[in-house]
Amino acid sequence: MIIGAILAAGKGTRINAQTSNKTTLLFNGKPLIQYAVEVYKGWADRTIVTVGVFKESVIEALKNYQVDFLDQGEPLGTGHAVQVVVEDIKKRGLSPTELLVGYGDHMMFYTPEVVRKMIKTHQHRKATVTLITTKYSDPDLLGWGRILRGGLSGHIKKVVEQKDATTEERKVQELNAGFYCFDYHFLLENKNKINKSSVSGEYYINEFIDLAIVQNKTVIALDVDFKYVGIGINTQKHLEDSQKLYKERDNE
């Protein structure tokens, strides 16, 4: 059994969302959150959408979709959202093998082939975490987490958020694209072991990746061309640029 989680409870502070959740903004005529749900079609046996700020707008946007809504309460970061989802799955008495996790404002570009490859790679390699990564020449512009590698093997040693990164780390062009396949039982066993960021006071989903690395679990980075990842929506400019990029790709 595979469960898909979509994180959609955030405040949308940078895009100044005033009356509706950021994930309900129109992207080429369709709410962002609808793209996210459709990404899981054919892969997830059920889909859980975390809601919080302006949750009514998310529920309305998905009224014609078969999903479970889960109130995150006070949104304390992506790691906290995963904790809430795992606890909810446990309460329902479900025991999936994998938990897919994506962001409601950044799943528009993913194709069925990318999702298939992520799941199949994860299962074939018996991974604990498989995450989508991509490369971008101006990483500060996107503001995404950096993939830090080390040793002769070049294995991932850490994923660091931009706001927590050193000047040298911010130069890294391999980025965390924010789409994951987790071993569910790993999350269940480790959901209370992550720590708050000393900078933002939030719990990051990256903490689960770092835990897996510390525990010598298999962590796979699946490199995907940027045109199949696209720009997540944090500002109005991101929304404009992302729609343009999406149309350009479709026209290729």
C-alpha positions, 0 to 999 in steps of 0.5 A: 500500500502506498499513501500520498501526502500533500502539504498544504497548510502553510501561511503563504507569507511571501506571496501575501495570501490574504483570503485563500490558501496559496495552493489554491492560486490558479496555475494556467487556469487550474488551482495548484493543489489539483495538479498535486492530487493528480500526480498521485493518480494511479500510484497512491492508494489514498491521498492525505492533504494537510490543511491549516490556514484558509483550509476552506479554500483547499477543501473547496478546490478539491471538492471533486477529488477523493482525498482525506483532509487532515488539519495540521493545527499550528503549522510548524514546518514540513517536518511537523506536517509529516509527523501529523500525517504519520500519526494520522495513518497510525490512528487509522490502523493503516500500514503502508509500505511507502509514504510519498510526500510533496508540496501543494504549491510545487507538484505541477511539473512532475510527469507520471514517468518521474513518479514511476521512476522514483517509486520503482527506484526506491523499491528496487534499491530498498531505500529508506528515503528517495528524493528528487534533486535537480541542478540550477545555476543560480540556487539563491534565486530559488531558495531551495535546500542544498544537497551536500555530498562527501567522501569518495563515493559522493553519497549525500551527507546532509540536506541543508535549508538555504536559510541555515546554509553557510556562504560556501554551502549556498554555492552548491547547485544541486538542490532538493526539489521537495518530492519524496518517497519514504519508507513508512515504518522508518518514519513511524519509528523516528517521527519524534526524533527530529529537532527544531531549526535554531534559525526558524523554529520550524521542524524540517522534513530534511531532518528525517533525511539526516536521521536516515543518513546517521542510521546508515540507511539507504538514501537515494537522490534521483536527479531530474532535469529542471524542466520536469521540476519547475519553480515552486510558488513562493512569490508572485514572480515565481507564479509568473515565471513558473507558468511561463516555464510550464508553457515553454516545456509543453511547446517543445 
